[in-house]
Structure formats: C-alpha cells, structure tokens
C-alpha cells in the first residue's frame, strides 16, 4: 500500500488520523501536484515494487470559494486550473505505464458533479476545474481504449470536505491512500469501493464494460439536481 503525501506535516497528520502505522502502508513524501513529485513517486514505485501497480485512484484538488467568475484574477484562474486539473494529468502521465496491462487492473479518476452544475457562483473555479477534469478522464480513456487495463471515472454528486489526493494499490492488490489536507477514512472507503467497482464485471448498473466511457454517479440523498 502506497500513500503519497506532500510534506512531513501531512505525514504526521495522516498517522494521527490512523492512530498507528499499518505494516502494509508505505508513506512516500511526494507532491504529486508538480512534475517532480509525480516523477519521484513513479521512481519509488519502480524501485520498490518493480514498477507494477494494480490500481491507481486519482482524487485531486482542494475546495475553492474565491468569487464569481468575472472577479477572478488571471493568476488565480491559472492557479486553480493547476489545483483541480494538473494533479490528475500528472498522475496519469507518470503512472499509467506502471499499471499492469490486465483486465483486473485499473486507473480511476474521481471527479465531481460541480463540472455539470455550478452549485455556488462564488465557487466558480471549482466548476471550471471539474469540467476540465472530465476532459482529462475522457482523453485518458480514449488513449487506453485498446489496452487491457481499465480507465474509469467515478463522478460524485455529494460534498466531500476532505479528499484524498491519490490512492494507489501495488503488488498484491492492496489499498492505500495519500491525503491533500486531512486524511479522511470516509474518502478512503469510498475510493476503495471505486476500485472494487472498476474491476468488477458484475456491477453492470454502475460500471460499463471495458474500453467504453465509464462514469459512475454517486448521488447524495438531497435536492441536488440530478443528471
């Protein structure tokens, strides 16, 4: 199990949340939101696990509520694109080649319905970034169309306050997570479920067959607009 974190502080926070360090958990200090960090993570996986990864779950980006679209400065616009899209791109770029090319292996993008609906005008860049993440997932699925490994998207229509940055499973199909701010057991379980759904051919209502655009919607039990 591999958990990339951005700093020693994040590692400490993760261990505090867990209460103890599982013997199967490998915590790696690597900021996967920048090229060097994603490359360092890939290098670690190559050296420590012979470059063989069973599953990757990418859930990137922090919440932002800095104003309506017409009030966003250009530098902040670019910064939020990096916050919400770049991590997905870099993880895919550096890790897809390590995912074993087997039907039981998968790369899963965790996205949100904010790319379909602008729930809060003041969270304008969350909508812009989420829509961009859809494009990354679609391009990745198209590129891997002829591969045996599965590339899927899980689109969540519920507010998740603490989000994992990336979830990796290496070697024997184990599950681990890396945090963006505060580690969330709830999100870990959700991401683990995403892995199960992405590799199960029995979940036809939630997962389409391989090599198609696969999108699972997890809807909140509220008055949230439905697609």
TIKENU-753992 format. One record per residue (C-alpha): chain; residue number from 0; residue in three letters; x, y, z. Coordinates in nm, 2 decimals. Layout:
% residues N
{unit:A pos:NUM code:ALA px:X py:Y pz:Z}
...
% end
This chain:
% residues 227
{unit:A pos:0 code:UNK px:0.00 py:0.00 pz:0.00}
{unit:A pos:1 code:UNK px:0.14 py:0.34 pz:-0.10}
{unit:A pos:2 code:UNK px:0.04 py:0.67 pz:0.03}
{unit:A pos:3 code:UNK px:0.20 py:0.98 pz:-0.12}
{unit:A pos:4 code:UNK px:0.19 py:1.29 pz:0.10}
{unit:A pos:5 code:UNK px:0.31 py:1.65 pz:0.02}
{unit:A pos:6 code:UNK px:0.51 py:1.71 pz:0.34}
{unit:A pos:7 code:UNK px:0.63 py:1.57 pz:0.67}
{unit:A pos:8 code:UNK px:0.35 py:1.76 pz:0.83}
{unit:A pos:9 code:UNK px:0.10 py:1.59 pz:0.61}
{unit:A pos:10 code:UNK px:0.26 py:1.25 pz:0.70}
{unit:A pos:11 code:UNK px:0.22 py:1.33 pz:1.07}
{unit:A pos:12 code:UNK px:-0.14 py:1.43 pz:1.02}
{unit:A pos:13 code:UNK px:-0.21 py:1.11 pz:0.83}
{unit:A pos:14 code:UNK px:-0.05 py:0.89 pz:1.11}
{unit:A pos:15 code:UNK px:-0.25 py:1.08 pz:1.37}
{unit:A pos:16 code:UNK px:-0.57 py:1.00 pz:1.19}
{unit:A pos:17 code:UNK px:-0.48 py:0.64 pz:1.15}
{unit:A pos:18 code:UNK px:-0.38 py:0.60 pz:1.51}
{unit:A pos:19 code:UNK px:-0.10 py:0.36 pz:1.42}
{unit:A pos:20 code:UNK px:0.11 py:0.27 pz:1.11}
{unit:A pos:21 code:UNK px:-0.02 py:-0.04 pz:0.93}
{unit:A pos:22 code:UNK px:0.26 py:-0.27 pz:0.84}
{unit:A pos:23 code:UNK px:0.14 py:-0.27 pz:0.48}
{unit:A pos:24 code:UNK px:0.13 py:0.11 pz:0.45}
{unit:A pos:25 code:UNK px:0.42 py:0.28 pz:0.26}
{unit:A pos:26 code:UNK px:0.41 py:0.66 pz:0.30}
{unit:A pos:27 code:UNK px:0.60 py:0.85 pz:0.04}
{unit:A pos:28 code:UNK px:0.68 py:1.22 pz:0.06}
{unit:A pos:29 code:UNK px:0.60 py:1.33 pz:-0.29}
{unit:A pos:30 code:UNK px:0.39 py:1.63 pz:-0.40}
{unit:A pos:31 code:UNK px:0.20 py:1.47 pz:-0.70}
{unit:A pos:32 code:UNK px:0.07 py:1.81 pz:-0.80}
{unit:A pos:33 code:UNK px:0.40 py:1.90 pz:-0.96}
{unit:A pos:34 code:UNK px:0.60 py:1.72 pz:-1.22}
{unit:A pos:35 code:UNK px:0.90 py:1.65 pz:-1.00}
{unit:A pos:36 code:UNK px:0.68 py:1.49 pz:-0.73}
{unit:A pos:37 code:UNK px:0.48 py:1.27 pz:-0.97}
{unit:A pos:38 code:UNK px:0.81 py:1.16 pz:-1.13}
{unit:A pos:39 code:UNK px:0.95 py:1.08 pz:-0.78}
{unit:A pos:40 code:UNK px:0.65 py:0.88 pz:-0.69}
{unit:A pos:41 code:UNK px:0.68 py:0.68 pz:-1.02}
{unit:A pos:42 code:UNK px:1.05 py:0.62 pz:-0.95}
{unit:A pos:43 code:UNK px:0.97 py:0.49 pz:-0.60}
{unit:A pos:44 code:UNK px:0.71 py:0.25 pz:-0.73}
{unit:A pos:45 code:UNK px:0.96 py:0.13 pz:-0.99}
{unit:A pos:46 code:UNK px:1.23 py:0.06 pz:-0.75}
{unit:A pos:47 code:UNK px:1.03 py:-0.07 pz:-0.45}
{unit:A pos:48 code:UNK px:0.76 py:-0.26 pz:-0.64}
{unit:A pos:49 code:UNK px:0.93 py:-0.35 pz:-0.97}
{unit:A pos:50 code:UNK px:0.72 py:-0.09 pz:-1.15}
{unit:A pos:51 code:UNK px:0.40 py:-0.29 pz:-1.11}
{unit:A pos:52 code:UNK px:0.08 py:-0.12 pz:-0.99}
{unit:A pos:53 code:UNK px:-0.26 py:-0.29 pz:-0.97}
{unit:A pos:54 code:UNK px:-0.48 py:0.02 pz:-0.92}
{unit:A pos:55 code:UNK px:-0.45 py:0.40 pz:-0.91}
{unit:A pos:56 code:UNK px:-0.73 py:0.62 pz:-0.78}
{unit:A pos:57 code:UNK px:-0.67 py:0.99 pz:-0.85}
{unit:A pos:58 code:UNK px:-0.88 py:1.24 pz:-0.65}
{unit:A pos:59 code:UNK px:-0.71 py:1.57 pz:-0.68}
{unit:A pos:60 code:UNK px:-0.78 py:1.93 pz:-0.59}
{unit:A pos:61 code:UNK px:-0.88 py:2.14 pz:-0.29}
{unit:A pos:62 code:UNK px:-1.21 py:2.33 pz:-0.24}
{unit:A pos:63 code:UNK px:-1.21 py:2.69 pz:-0.35}
{unit:A pos:64 code:UNK px:-1.47 py:2.96 pz:-0.30}
{unit:A pos:65 code:UNK px:-1.29 py:3.28 pz:-0.40}
{unit:A pos:66 code:UNK px:-1.55 py:3.46 pz:-0.60}
{unit:A pos:67 code:UNK px:-1.77 py:3.47 pz:-0.91}
{unit:A pos:68 code:UNK px:-1.60 py:3.40 pz:-1.25}
{unit:A pos:69 code:UNK px:-1.59 py:3.77 pz:-1.36}
{unit:A pos:70 code:UNK px:-1.40 py:3.87 pz:-1.04}
{unit:A pos:71 code:UNK px:-1.12 py:3.60 pz:-1.06}
{unit:A pos:72 code:UNK px:-0.78 py:3.74 pz:-1.15}
{unit:A pos:73 code:UNK px:-0.59 py:3.57 pz:-1.43}
{unit:A pos:74 code:UNK px:-0.32 py:3.44 pz:-1.20}
{unit:A pos:75 code:UNK px:-0.58 py:3.29 pz:-0.96}
{unit:A pos:76 code:UNK px:-0.76 py:3.14 pz:-1.26}
{unit:A pos:77 code:UNK px:-0.44 py:2.96 pz:-1.37}
{unit:A pos:78 code:UNK px:-0.36 py:2.86 pz:-1.02}
{unit:A pos:79 code:UNK px:-0.70 py:2.69 pz:-0.97}
{unit:A pos:80 code:UNK px:-0.67 py:2.51 pz:-1.30}
{unit:A pos:81 code:UNK px:-0.34 py:2.37 pz:-1.17}
{unit:A pos:82 code:UNK px:-0.51 py:2.29 pz:-0.84}
{unit:A pos:83 code:UNK px:-0.80 py:2.10 pz:-0.99}
{unit:A pos:84 code:UNK px:-0.67 py:1.95 pz:-1.31}
{unit:A pos:85 code:UNK px:-0.29 py:1.92 pz:-1.31}
{unit:A pos:86 code:UNK px:-0.27 py:1.65 pz:-1.05}
{unit:A pos:87 code:UNK px:-0.50 py:1.42 pz:-1.25}
{unit:A pos:88 code:UNK px:-0.29 py:1.48 pz:-1.56}
{unit:A pos:89 code:UNK px:0.05 py:1.43 pz:-1.39}
{unit:A pos:90 code:UNK px:-0.06 py:1.11 pz:-1.21}
{unit:A pos:91 code:UNK px:-0.19 py:0.97 pz:-1.53}
{unit:A pos:92 code:UNK px:0.12 py:1.07 pz:-1.73}
{unit:A pos:93 code:UNK px:0.37 py:0.92 pz:-1.48}
{unit:A pos:94 code:UNK px:0.18 py:0.62 pz:-1.35}
{unit:A pos:95 code:UNK px:-0.04 py:0.48 pz:-1.63}
{unit:A pos:96 code:UNK px:0.27 py:0.30 pz:-1.77}
{unit:A pos:97 code:UNK px:0.32 py:0.12 pz:-1.44}
{unit:A pos:98 code:UNK px:-0.04 py:-0.01 pz:-1.42}
{unit:A pos:99 code:UNK px:-0.03 py:-0.38 pz:-1.52}
{unit:A pos:100 code:UNK px:-0.20 py:-0.43 pz:-1.86}
{unit:A pos:101 code:UNK px:-0.46 py:-0.67 pz:-1.73}
{unit:A pos:102 code:UNK px:-0.84 py:-0.66 pz:-1.71}
{unit:A pos:103 code:UNK px:-0.82 py:-0.68 pz:-1.33}
{unit:A pos:104 code:UNK px:-0.61 py:-0.36 pz:-1.31}
{unit:A pos:105 code:UNK px:-0.75 py:0.00 pz:-1.33}
{unit:A pos:106 code:UNK px:-0.68 py:0.37 pz:-1.32}
{unit:A pos:107 code:UNK px:-0.98 py:0.56 pz:-1.17}
{unit:A pos:108 code:UNK px:-1.04 py:0.93 pz:-1.18}
{unit:A pos:109 code:UNK px:-1.25 py:1.07 pz:-0.90}
{unit:A pos:110 code:UNK px:-1.44 py:1.38 pz:-1.03}
{unit:A pos:111 code:UNK px:-1.74 py:1.58 pz:-0.91}
{unit:A pos:112 code:UNK px:-2.08 py:1.70 pz:-1.04}
{unit:A pos:113 code:UNK px:-1.96 py:2.06 pz:-0.99}
{unit:A pos:114 code:UNK px:-1.84 py:2.03 pz:-1.35}
{unit:A pos:115 code:UNK px:-2.20 py:1.98 pz:-1.46}
{unit:A pos:116 code:UNK px:-2.37 py:2.22 pz:-1.22}
{unit:A pos:117 code:UNK px:-2.24 py:2.55 pz:-1.07}
{unit:A pos:118 code:UNK px:-2.39 py:2.50 pz:-0.72}
{unit:A pos:119 code:UNK px:-2.23 py:2.81 pz:-0.58}
{unit:A pos:120 code:UNK px:-2.14 py:3.11 pz:-0.81}
{unit:A pos:121 code:UNK px:-1.86 py:3.20 pz:-0.56}
{unit:A pos:122 code:UNK px:-1.71 py:2.86 pz:-0.62}
{unit:A pos:123 code:UNK px:-1.68 py:2.93 pz:-0.99}
{unit:A pos:124 code:UNK px:-1.34 py:2.79 pz:-1.04}
{unit:A pos:125 code:UNK px:-1.44 py:2.46 pz:-0.89}
{unit:A pos:126 code:UNK px:-1.69 py:2.42 pz:-1.17}
{unit:A pos:127 code:UNK px:-1.43 py:2.52 pz:-1.43}
{unit:A pos:128 code:UNK px:-1.17 py:2.28 pz:-1.29}
{unit:A pos:129 code:UNK px:-1.41 py:1.99 pz:-1.25}
{unit:A pos:130 code:UNK px:-1.52 py:2.03 pz:-1.61}
{unit:A pos:131 code:UNK px:-1.16 py:2.02 pz:-1.71}
{unit:A pos:132 code:UNK px:-1.10 py:1.70 pz:-1.51}
{unit:A pos:133 code:UNK px:-1.38 py:1.54 pz:-1.72}
{unit:A pos:134 code:UNK px:-1.17 py:1.61 pz:-2.03}
{unit:A pos:135 code:UNK px:-0.86 py:1.46 pz:-1.88}
{unit:A pos:136 code:UNK px:-1.05 py:1.14 pz:-1.80}
{unit:A pos:137 code:UNK px:-1.21 py:1.12 pz:-2.14}
{unit:A pos:138 code:UNK px:-0.87 py:1.17 pz:-2.32}
{unit:A pos:139 code:UNK px:-0.71 py:0.90 pz:-2.10}
{unit:A pos:140 code:UNK px:-1.00 py:0.66 pz:-2.17}
{unit:A pos:141 code:UNK px:-0.96 py:0.72 pz:-2.54}
{unit:A pos:142 code:UNK px:-0.58 py:0.66 pz:-2.53}
{unit:A pos:143 code:UNK px:-0.62 py:0.34 pz:-2.34}
{unit:A pos:144 code:UNK px:-0.91 py:0.20 pz:-2.55}
{unit:A pos:145 code:UNK px:-0.71 py:-0.09 pz:-2.69}
{unit:A pos:146 code:UNK px:-0.54 py:-0.17 pz:-2.36}
{unit:A pos:147 code:UNK px:-0.65 py:-0.45 pz:-2.12}
{unit:A pos:148 code:UNK px:-0.63 py:-0.23 pz:-1.81}
{unit:A pos:149 code:UNK px:-0.93 py:-0.03 pz:-1.74}
{unit:A pos:150 code:UNK px:-0.95 py:0.35 pz:-1.72}
{unit:A pos:151 code:UNK px:-1.27 py:0.47 pz:-1.55}
{unit:A pos:152 code:UNK px:-1.43 py:0.78 pz:-1.40}
{unit:A pos:153 code:UNK px:-1.63 py:0.80 pz:-1.08}
{unit:A pos:154 code:UNK px:-1.83 py:1.12 pz:-1.06}
{unit:A pos:155 code:UNK px:-1.96 py:1.21 pz:-0.72}
{unit:A pos:156 code:UNK px:-2.26 py:1.43 pz:-0.66}
{unit:A pos:157 code:UNK px:-2.20 py:1.49 pz:-0.29}
{unit:A pos:158 code:UNK px:-1.99 py:1.73 pz:-0.09}
{unit:A pos:159 code:UNK px:-1.67 py:1.57 pz:0.03}
{unit:A pos:160 code:UNK px:-1.50 py:1.80 pz:0.27}
{unit:A pos:161 code:UNK px:-1.17 py:1.61 pz:0.30}
{unit:A pos:162 code:UNK px:-1.04 py:1.45 pz:-0.02}
{unit:A pos:163 code:UNK px:-0.76 py:1.21 pz:-0.10}
{unit:A pos:164 code:UNK px:-0.50 py:1.33 pz:-0.34}
{unit:A pos:165 code:UNK px:-0.43 py:0.98 pz:-0.48}
{unit:A pos:166 code:UNK px:-0.49 py:0.63 pz:-0.39}
{unit:A pos:167 code:UNK px:-0.26 py:0.35 pz:-0.51}
{unit:A pos:168 code:UNK px:-0.27 py:-0.02 pz:-0.49}
{unit:A pos:169 code:UNK px:0.06 py:-0.21 pz:-0.55}
{unit:A pos:170 code:UNK px:0.18 py:-0.56 pz:-0.57}
{unit:A pos:171 code:UNK px:-0.10 py:-0.78 pz:-0.44}
{unit:A pos:172 code:UNK px:-0.39 py:-0.55 pz:-0.50}
{unit:A pos:173 code:UNK px:-0.38 py:-0.38 pz:-0.16}
{unit:A pos:174 code:UNK px:-0.53 py:-0.04 pz:-0.10}
{unit:A pos:175 code:UNK px:-0.37 py:0.28 pz:0.04}
{unit:A pos:176 code:UNK px:-0.43 py:0.65 pz:0.03}
{unit:A pos:177 code:UNK px:-0.25 py:0.98 pz:0.03}
{unit:A pos:178 code:UNK px:-0.40 py:1.30 pz:0.17}
{unit:A pos:179 code:UNK px:-0.44 py:1.65 pz:0.04}
{unit:A pos:180 code:UNK px:-0.51 py:1.81 pz:0.38}
{unit:A pos:181 code:UNK px:-0.66 py:1.59 pz:0.65}
{unit:A pos:182 code:UNK px:-0.68 py:1.22 pz:0.59}
{unit:A pos:183 code:UNK px:-1.04 py:1.10 pz:0.56}
{unit:A pos:184 code:UNK px:-1.13 py:0.75 pz:0.64}
{unit:A pos:185 code:UNK px:-1.47 py:0.81 pz:0.47}
{unit:A pos:186 code:UNK px:-1.30 py:0.90 pz:0.14}
{unit:A pos:187 code:UNK px:-1.06 py:0.61 pz:0.18}
{unit:A pos:188 code:UNK px:-1.35 py:0.37 pz:0.19}
{unit:A pos:189 code:UNK px:-1.52 py:0.55 pz:-0.10}
{unit:A pos:190 code:UNK px:-1.21 py:0.52 pz:-0.31}
{unit:A pos:191 code:UNK px:-1.17 py:0.15 pz:-0.21}
{unit:A pos:192 code:UNK px:-1.53 py:0.10 pz:-0.33}
{unit:A pos:193 code:UNK px:-1.43 py:0.27 pz:-0.66}
{unit:A pos:194 code:UNK px:-1.15 py:0.02 pz:-0.71}
{unit:A pos:195 code:UNK px:-1.39 py:-0.27 pz:-0.65}
{unit:A pos:196 code:UNK px:-1.65 py:-0.13 pz:-0.89}
{unit:A pos:197 code:UNK px:-1.39 py:-0.05 pz:-1.15}
{unit:A pos:198 code:UNK px:-1.27 py:-0.41 pz:-1.17}
{unit:A pos:199 code:UNK px:-1.59 py:-0.60 pz:-1.12}
{unit:A pos:200 code:UNK px:-1.78 py:-0.71 pz:-1.43}
{unit:A pos:201 code:UNK px:-2.09 py:-0.79 pz:-1.22}
{unit:A pos:202 code:UNK px:-2.16 py:-0.42 pz:-1.13}
{unit:A pos:203 code:UNK px:-2.32 py:-0.35 pz:-1.47}
{unit:A pos:204 code:UNK px:-2.55 py:-0.08 pz:-1.33}
{unit:A pos:205 code:UNK px:-2.25 py:0.12 pz:-1.21}
{unit:A pos:206 code:UNK px:-1.97 py:0.02 pz:-1.44}
{unit:A pos:207 code:UNK px:-1.99 py:-0.02 pz:-1.82}
{unit:A pos:208 code:UNK px:-1.78 py:-0.29 pz:-2.00}
{unit:A pos:209 code:UNK px:-1.41 py:-0.22 pz:-2.06}
{unit:A pos:210 code:UNK px:-1.30 py:0.03 pz:-2.33}
{unit:A pos:211 code:UNK px:-1.61 py:0.24 pz:-2.31}
{unit:A pos:212 code:UNK px:-1.67 py:0.58 pz:-2.14}
{unit:A pos:213 code:UNK px:-1.73 py:0.46 pz:-1.79}
{unit:A pos:214 code:UNK px:-1.89 py:0.70 pz:-1.54}
{unit:A pos:215 code:UNK px:-2.05 py:0.60 pz:-1.21}
{unit:A pos:216 code:UNK px:-2.27 py:0.87 pz:-1.05}
{unit:A pos:217 code:UNK px:-2.29 py:0.86 pz:-0.67}
{unit:A pos:218 code:UNK px:-2.58 py:1.08 pz:-0.58}
{unit:A pos:219 code:UNK px:-2.64 py:1.25 pz:-0.25}
{unit:A pos:220 code:UNK px:-2.99 py:1.19 pz:-0.09}
{unit:A pos:221 code:UNK px:-3.08 py:1.56 pz:-0.11}
{unit:A pos:222 code:UNK px:-3.23 py:1.81 pz:-0.35}
{unit:A pos:223 code:UNK px:-2.91 py:1.82 pz:-0.56}
{unit:A pos:224 code:UNK px:-3.00 py:1.85 pz:-0.93}
{unit:A pos:225 code:UNK px:-2.99 py:1.50 pz:-1.09}
{unit:A pos:226 code:UNK px:-2.83 py:1.43 pz:-1.43}
% end
